[in-house]
Structure formats: C-alpha cells, structure tokens
Amino acid sequence: MGRRLRYMAHGFQPVELTWRCAQARYLMRPGREANRRIVGVIGQAMRLHGDDVRLYFAGGTCNHIHIVAAFRSAEVKAAWVCHVRTNLSKELGDLFGWSGAHWERRSMDIPILDDAALWSRFVYLAGQATAAGLVRRAADWPGVRWIQAVTEGEPLVGVWYDRTRLYRMRKAWEARAVARRGPRPVLADVAEARTVVLSPPPMWAGLGDEALRARWREVVEVAEARFPAPRQILGRARVLRVRPHDRPGRSKRSPAPAVHAGCRGLRVAWWALYRAFVETYRAAMEMLRVGVEGCGFPAEGCRPACMALGPGG
C-alpha cells in the first residue's frame, strides 16, 4: 500500500505528529542540554511561522516524540515539520555523536477530528513515561517539562544555535591568516534563547489561566490512573544515564490509525472527503505532466515542489 497524500480537511485542524528515532535508538534521551536544544528548535520554528501554528502539547520517551498541534494549511505544516525534524536531527546528532539517519521514517501525521479524541490523545501523551515504566509519576519525567508548562504555567525556554552565523564567523576568522587574533568562534557564540508558548486547545479556548491549568491537571490525573507505573521502574537517575546509541531488545510495533475520532461516523466522513481529495489531486497531477497551466491543485494538500508558490503560499 502506498503512502497517503498529505491532507488537511480545514485550517487549524488538530493533528498528532509522531517521529521515531532510527532503529528505536535512544537518540531523544533527556538531559539538560538535550532539553534546551529540543525547546530551542521548536521555539525557532514557532518564531518563523508565527500565528500560522498552534502548539498544544507534546510528549514521548527516549526514542520518540509526539506533538499535538494545528496549522493554517497543509503547506505550513510541511514547512514547520521539515524545519523541526531537520534541526532536531542536527542538534541531537551533534550532542550525542550520531551521524547517521536520525529518524526511522517520514513524519506520521494523524488528524484529530473532535474534542473527545483530542482529550484522549492528551491523556495518552501525559501517560507515556509512566506506562513505559520509566518514572512513577508523569511530572517526574526528566525530559522537556511539557506537563509543568500546562499544569503550572512554567515557561519553556530553550536555546537556538544559529549555525549559519557560526559558519560565516568561522570563515571570516579563517580568512585572517596573516594576523589571526582571538579565539576560534564556538557554538556558544551563536546561542540565542527561544521560548515556546503553548496555545489552549480548542475546547478550552475561552477559559482563564487557572481554569485551563485545572483542566490539564485533570488530564494528568486520568493519565496516571489509566497508565499506572509498574512496580519496578527505571527511575530518573537511570533514564539520564541511558546511552543514546543503544536500542531496546524489543520495540513495540502496532499499526497507527488513519485518524483519531470519537465515533465511527466521523471516520467514515473523513475517508469520503479524503478520497475526493485524492481524485482531484491526481487529476491535477496528470494536467501538470502534460504541461497544462493552472492545474487546480486542491487547497487541502501540498502542491508539488516544482510549482512556484504564489504570494499567499
């Protein structure tokens, strides 16, 4: 079966993004510097795309990450995902000394069709670390403090390394071959703080800060009850000592659904819309192959890279 086309039924439809590390290796192992880099990369992507992206929540363990977000269009989502995945692989690969492929496959994007399904995904993400037997409570996870951000209002501050500027600084430093003065530029010279601001989910958009945090605390309580930690847990200290290049003896594999929905009717309706989109997209591709201009690609998907984007692209 071929890959499904990128499809977004409407703007700002919530979607769950799942990225797994190559061979299930622990290349997302938490730590002070790893956490700072992860937040910094996401913060830079949010800064570039502004109001076109709404980030709701995230979670994961040492070898994968889940992100729940919404995007103005399928093309904005593609650009944002490309930026974050590419720069996470660079930053974490540099930190952990990994030069191979960082991600197992392309991004898995699963639309979330209703509030019930969205709430269920929040519970699942909040319970990841306890269900895996890594920590006793969800808030004990030593990775990025997503849970503290939504339940306590703790700011998410990371670091973005402008490697393009670093390259130019080093080239300029190397050009001064006759009278080279000063130390060679290092990564710390191009470090910039980045903050990630989480948006309230659609079903809680009208709530005040305290009421919103109360809803998130309910999510965490349900997650810890639904995904309790086993008797024997790894614990924070041992998680932080995991070697990033290692891999589990057996990795959990289960088929992912095409969509997350609270009822069958929503899934059936989504599939009908998706099939109509595929027919329109394929017809536009055939017109493009024979050189017809104005092929009429549907707005719900991404136009081919060979087509120049217009002013609103």
C-alpha positions in Angstrom: 0.0 0.0 0.0 1.4 3.4 -1.0 1.7 6.4 1.4 -1.3 8.5 1.9 -1.2 12.0 0.5 -0.8 14.9 2.9 -4.3 16.1 3.5 -5.9 18.7 5.9 -9.7 18.9 5.7 -9.6 22.5 7.0 -7.2 25.1 8.5 -6.1 24.6 12.1 -7.4 21.0 12.3 -5.5 19.4 15.3 -3.0 16.8 14.2 -0.8 14.4 16.1 2.8 14.2 14.8 4.9 11.2 15.7 8.6 10.9 15.0 10.5 7.8 15.9 14.3 7.6 16.1 16.2 5.3 13.8 16.2 1.6 14.9 14.4 2.8 18.0 17.7 4.1 19.4 17.6 6.4 22.4 18.5 9.5 20.4 15.9 11.6 22.3 17.4 10.8 25.7 16.6 13.6 28.1 19.2 15.8 29.7 19.7 19.4 30.5 21.4 20.3 27.1 19.1 17.9 25.1 16.0 19.5 26.6 17.3 23.0 25.9 18.0 22.1 22.3 14.7 20.5 21.7 12.8 23.5 23.1 15.1 25.9 21.1 14.5 24.2 17.8 10.7 24.2 18.3 10.8 27.8 19.6 12.7 28.9 16.5 10.1 27.1 14.3 7.3 28.9 16.1 9.1 32.2 15.7 9.4 31.7 12.0 5.7 30.7 11.4 4.1 33.0 14.0 0.3 32.7 14.1 0.2 30.0 11.4 1.0 27.4 14.0 -0.7 26.5 17.3 1.2 24.1 19.6 -1.0 22.4 22.2 1.1 19.7 23.9 3.9 17.2 23.4 5.2 14.0 25.0 7.4 11.0 24.3 10.3 8.9 25.8 13.9 8.3 24.9 13.3 7.2 21.3 10.3 9.0 20.0 8.3 12.2 20.3 4.6 13.1 19.9 3.5 16.6 19.1 -0.2 17.8 19.0 -0.5 21.0 17.0 -2.7 22.8 14.4 -1.6 24.6 11.3 -3.1 27.1 9.0 -2.6 24.9 5.9 -1.0 21.7 4.8 1.9 23.6 3.3 2.6 25.4 6.6 2.5 22.1 8.4 5.0 20.6 5.9 7.4 23.5 6.2 7.2 23.5 10.1 7.7 19.7 10.3 10.6 19.9 7.9 12.3 22.6 9.9 11.8 20.9 13.3 12.8 17.4 12.2 15.9 18.6 10.3 17.2 20.8 13.1 16.4 18.3 15.8 18.5 15.7 13.9 21.3 18.2 13.6 21.3 19.3 17.2 20.8 16.0 18.9 23.2 14.2 16.4 25.8 16.8 17.3 25.2 16.4 21.0 25.2 12.6 21.0 27.8 12.0 18.3 25.3 10.4 15.9 26.0 11.0 12.2 23.5 8.6 10.6 19.8 9.0 9.9 18.1 10.3 13.0 14.5 9.4 12.2 13.2 6.0 11.3 10.8 7.2 8.6 9.0 10.3 7.5 6.6 12.1 9.8 3.5 10.2 10.8 0.6 12.8 10.8 -2.7 11.7 12.2 -5.7 14.2 12.1 -7.7 14.5 15.3 -11.4 15.1 14.3 -13.2 16.0 17.5 -12.7 17.2 21.1 -13.2 13.8 22.6 -10.4 12.3 20.5 -8.2 15.4 21.3 -8.7 14.9 25.0 -7.9 11.2 24.7 -4.6 12.0 22.9 -3.6 14.4 25.7 -4.2 11.6 28.2 -2.1 9.2 26.2 0.8 11.6 25.8 0.8 12.5 29.5 0.9 8.8 30.5 3.8 7.8 28.1 6.6 7.8 30.7 4.6 6.0 33.4 3.2 3.4 31.1 6.7 2.6 29.9 7.9 2.1 33.5 10.3 4.9 33.3 9.1 7.1 36.2 6.5 6.8 39.0 4.6 10.0 38.2 4.2 11.8 34.9 5.8 15.0 36.3 8.9 13.1 37.3 10.0 12.6 33.7 13.3 14.4 33.3 12.7 15.4 29.7 11.2 18.7 28.4 8.8 19.9 31.1 5.6 19.9 29.0 3.4 18.8 31.9 4.7 21.5 34.2 4.1 24.1 31.4 0.4 23.2 31.1 -0.4 22.5 34.8 1.7 25.1 36.5 2.4 27.7 33.8 6.1 27.1 33.9 7.8 28.8 30.9 9.5 26.6 28.3 12.9 28.2 27.5 15.5 26.7 25.3 18.5 27.6 23.2 18.8 28.0 19.4 22.2 27.8 17.8 22.4 29.8 14.7 24.8 27.5 12.8 24.6 29.6 9.6 26.0 32.6 11.5 28.6 30.3 13.2 29.8 29.1 9.7 30.2 32.7 8.5 32.0 33.7 11.6 34.5 30.8 11.3 35.1 31.6 7.6 35.8 35.2 8.5 38.1 34.0 11.3 40.0 31.6 8.9 40.4 34.4 6.3 42.5 36.4 8.7 45.5 34.1 8.0 48.2 36.8 8.4 47.3 38.2 11.8 44.8 35.8 13.3 43.7 37.1 16.7 41.1 36.0 19.2 39.8 32.5 19.8 38.0 30.5 17.1 34.2 31.0 17.2 32.4 28.3 19.0 28.8 27.2 19.4 28.2 29.3 22.5 28.9 32.4 20.5 25.7 32.0 18.4 23.4 30.8 21.2 20.0 32.6 21.4 17.2 32.0 23.9 13.9 30.8 22.5 10.6 30.4 24.3 7.8 28.0 23.4 4.3 29.3 24.2 1.6 26.6 24.2 -1.9 27.5 22.9 -5.1 26.4 24.7 -6.8 23.5 23.0 -10.0 24.4 21.0 -12.4 23.0 23.6 -10.8 25.1 26.4 -10.1 28.3 24.3 -12.4 30.5 26.4 -11.1 29.5 29.9 -8.9 31.7 32.1 -5.4 30.6 33.1 -6.4 28.9 36.4 -9.3 27.1 34.9 -7.2 25.9 32.0 -4.5 24.6 34.3 -7.2 22.8 36.3 -8.3 21.0 33.1 -4.7 20.0 32.4 -4.3 18.7 35.9 -7.4 16.5 35.4 -5.7 15.2 32.2 -2.6 14.2 34.1 -4.6 12.6 36.9 -6.6 10.5 34.4 -3.4 9.5 32.6 -1.7 8.3 35.8 -4.8 6.3 36.7 -5.2 4.8 33.1 -1.4 4.2 32.6 -0.1 3.4 36.1 3.6 2.7 36.5 4.6 -0.9 37.2 6.2 -1.9 40.5 9.7 -1.9 39.1 10.5 1.4 37.3 13.7 2.6 35.8 13.8 6.0 37.6 15.0 9.4 36.7 18.7 8.8 37.5 18.9 5.7 35.3 17.0 7.4 32.5 19.6 10.1 32.4 22.4 7.5 32.2 20.9 5.7 29.2 23.4 5.6 26.3 21.8 7.3 23.3 23.3 4.8 20.7 21.7 1.8 22.5 18.4 0.3 21.4 15.8 -1.8 23.1 15.9 -5.5 22.8 12.3 -5.4 21.5 10.5 -2.4 20.2 6.7 -2.1 20.4 5.1 -2.1 17.0 1.4 -1.5 16.4 -0.5 -0.2 13.3 -1.4 3.5 13.6 -4.9 4.6 12.7 -5.6 6.9 9.8 -7.4 9.4 12.1 -8.3 9.8 15.7 -12.1 10.2 16.2 -14.6 9.7 18.9 -17.1 7.9 16.7 -17.2 5.8 13.6 -19.4 8.3 11.7 -16.6 11.0 11.8 -14.1 8.5 10.4 -16.4 7.4 7.6 -17.0 11.1 6.6 -13.3 11.8 6.7 -12.4 8.9 4.4 -15.1 10.1 1.9 -13.5 13.6 1.9 -10.1 12.2 1.6 -11.0 10.0 -1.4 -12.5 13.0 -3.2 -9.3 15.0 -2.5 -7.1 12.2 -3.9 -9.1 12.1 -7.1 -8.8 15.9 -7.5 -5.1 15.8 -6.7 -4.3 13.0 -9.2 -6.3 14.8 -11.9 -4.3 17.9 -11.3 -1.0 15.9 -11.4 -2.0 14.5 -14.8 -2.6 18.0 -16.1 0.7 19.1 -14.8 2.5 16.3 -16.5 1.2 17.3 -19.9 2.1 21.0 -19.3 -1.3 22.4 -18.6 -1.0 25.7 -16.6 -3.4 26.4 -13.7 -3.8 22.8 -12.8 -6.1 23.5 -9.9 -4.4 21.6 -7.1 -6.8 21.3 -4.1 -6.0 23.7 -1.2 -6.3 20.8 1.3 -3.0 19.4 0.3 0.6 20.4 -0.6 1.4 21.5 -4.1 4.4 19.7 -5.8 7.7 21.3 -5.2 8.2 22.1 -8.9 5.3 24.6 -8.7 6.4 28.1 -7.5 4.4 29.3 -4.6 2.3 32.4 -5.1 2.2 35.4 -2.7 0.0 33.6 -0.3 1.8 30.3 -0.4 
